[in-house]
Amino acid sequence: MLGGLIAQTQRRRTVLRYQQALCPSCRSRWPSNTDWQKHLTSTAYDRWSRVWSLARYTNRAIYRTALALLDERHRTVLDVGCGTGLMSSMLAAQGRRVVGVDLSAAMIARAKRHSGSSVTFLEADAESLPIATGSFDAVVNLISLHHYPDPSRAVAEFRRVLRPGGRLVLIAFDRNSHYIALAQRTNRWTKRIAGVSWQKTSAEVQSLLKSAGFTRIAIRPVRYWIKTFAVVAE
Ligand SMILES: C[S@@+](CC[C@H](N)C(=O)[O-])C[C@H]1O[C@@H](n2cnc3c(N)ncnc32)[C@H](O)[C@@H]1O
């Protein structure tokens, strides 16, 4: 309750501070607050792209959990917010056809360099996927949802691109984690290094998924140093 109120106040402050904002990196002005938030996030991840391959080791528990939640029915997989394509490559190595999508141009450039031709990578926004309706057996979304200004639009997009009975595997940091609480307190600093973010609880994600039309939803904890949960939804 109190956490929700604090998050809401911080969100409102962010909105006010960044209306008509000037980007510290490229000095361009951003008329829409949403565009500006996405710009901040993608430039932050452009910088992260140089070292993101280390996540292969640090985030191993997250990738392993996601792999374990897919089976042989999931031959085509869309990896939304794919970063440098670590998960996409692991999925392709299992013989699946994979498309990776990310907002950061530098992340996508690195993904293309490191993953060879077995995966297709696209620079695109999770809230408006350039993907045909009903074209994937599974969508994977790993620690990326918290960056989306309109997560309900993104979740509706996940549902749209899945074939009937297709599966969403979503892994997210829990807003109730101590790490997230600390990050919220040092808000300006985290925005510079990790983009704009609005972490959620598993109940909030569940409610988003229900509104998007997912009916079978299961949630489980992920063993990771930040409190993290995995959601499987169909
Ligand atoms: C914490 S990284 C996770 C990367 C990858 N899923 C992994 O686990 O290795 C979050 C990723 O989400 C991407 N992202 C943020 N907002 C996005 C959006 N609106 N559409 C697509 N990708 C987005 C970022 O560029 C970044 O690569």
The ligand as a Gaussian input file, in Angstrom:
#p B3LYP/6-31G(d) Opt

LIG

0 1
 C       17.811000      -5.826000     -18.225000
 S       17.948000      -5.909000     -19.983000
 C       17.542000      -7.622000     -20.283000
 C       18.065000      -8.130000     -21.606000
 C       17.746000      -9.596000     -21.912000
 N       16.331000      -9.887000     -21.799000
 C       18.533000     -10.507000     -21.020000
 O       17.947000     -11.014000     -20.043000
 O       19.737000     -10.709000     -21.275000
 C       16.438000      -5.072000     -20.489000
 C       16.316000      -4.937000     -21.986000
 O       15.014000      -4.432000     -22.304000
 C       15.165000      -3.547000     -23.403000
 N       14.007000      -2.647000     -23.482000
 C       13.658000      -1.645000     -22.647000
 N       12.533000      -1.046000     -23.070000
 C       12.147000      -1.687000     -24.192000
 C       11.039000      -1.553000     -25.085000
 N       10.109000      -0.601000     -24.905000
 N       10.960000      -2.388000     -26.138000
 C       11.898000      -3.359000     -26.343000
 N       12.955000      -3.530000     -25.529000
 C       13.079000      -2.721000     -24.460000
 C       16.456000      -2.809000     -23.092000
 O       16.989000      -2.149000     -24.224000
 C       17.324000      -3.948000     -22.582000
 O       18.055000      -4.572000     -23.607000

